[in-house]
């Protein structure tokens, strides 16, 4: 069975974690390289510290991953993050 901290996350409409996943998902859909933390913080309208706190949780839950290319580190959404965002696949056996 599928069990995950997803189910404990409150993805309310204005949840910062939800906003992070939505922004990363959008970048993915538009085939952009993932935004940096600084860019993401600006887009969502939170401080880099607040963003960093939420991104760490999302990385722990394997919904977001850091990708390094040269000196730049970008963030990208994982399959699990997309499932969390869309609600597809949660509680479904694969």
N, C-alpha and C positions, 0 to 999 in steps of 0.2 A: 504494500500500500504506500501511497505517497504522503509523506509527512514532512512538514517544513515549517520554518518560522514564518513563512508567508502568511499563514493563516492567522498569525498573531499580530500582523502589521495592520495598523489602522490606515488604510489607504483612503482617507477622506479626501474630498475634492481638492482641498488646499494643502494636503500633506506634502511636505518638502521632499520626502522620499519618492512620492508619486511623481512630483514635478521633475526630479532628477531622472527617473526612469523614462518619463515621457520625452524629455529633451534628448536623452541618449537614443531612444527608439527612433525619434524623428531624424537624427543625424544618420542613424543606420539605414533608415528607409531611403534617405536622399543620397546614400552612399558617400557621405562626407567622412573625413577622418574624425574620430571622436573629439569632442572639445576638451580643452584642458580644464582643470578645476577652476581656474580664475575666470575663464570665459563662462563656464557653467554657472558659477556663483552670480555673475553679472546678469545672465539671462533669467535666472530664477528670482533674483533680487534678494539674495542673502549674503552674509559676509563669508569670505573664504573659510573662516573657522567653523561656522555653522555647516557649511557645505561639507567640509572635510569630515566632520563628526558623522553626518548621515551617510556619506560615501563609504566610510569605514564599515558601518553596519551592513550596507548593501554588498560590500566586498566579502565580508564574513559570511553572509548568507548566499554568496555565489550568484548574485543577481547583476553585479557589475564587475568588470575586470579592468585592470590598468594595463595599457599597452605602451611599450617604450619603443620609440623610433628615434635613434640618435639621442639627443639631449631632451627631446620633447616626450612627455608622458601624457597620453590621452586616455580618456575613459570610454568604455564601451559597454553596452548592455549585453547580457548573456541570454541564452535560451530561457533559463529560469526567470530572469528579469522580465522577459517578454511575456512569459506565461503569467507572472504575477500581475502584470499591467493589464493584460487582456482577460485574465480569469479563465483562460482556456487551458485545459490539461490539469487543473488542480483537482485532486481527488479522483483522477481518472487513472486507471492502471494502464501502463504502456506495454 
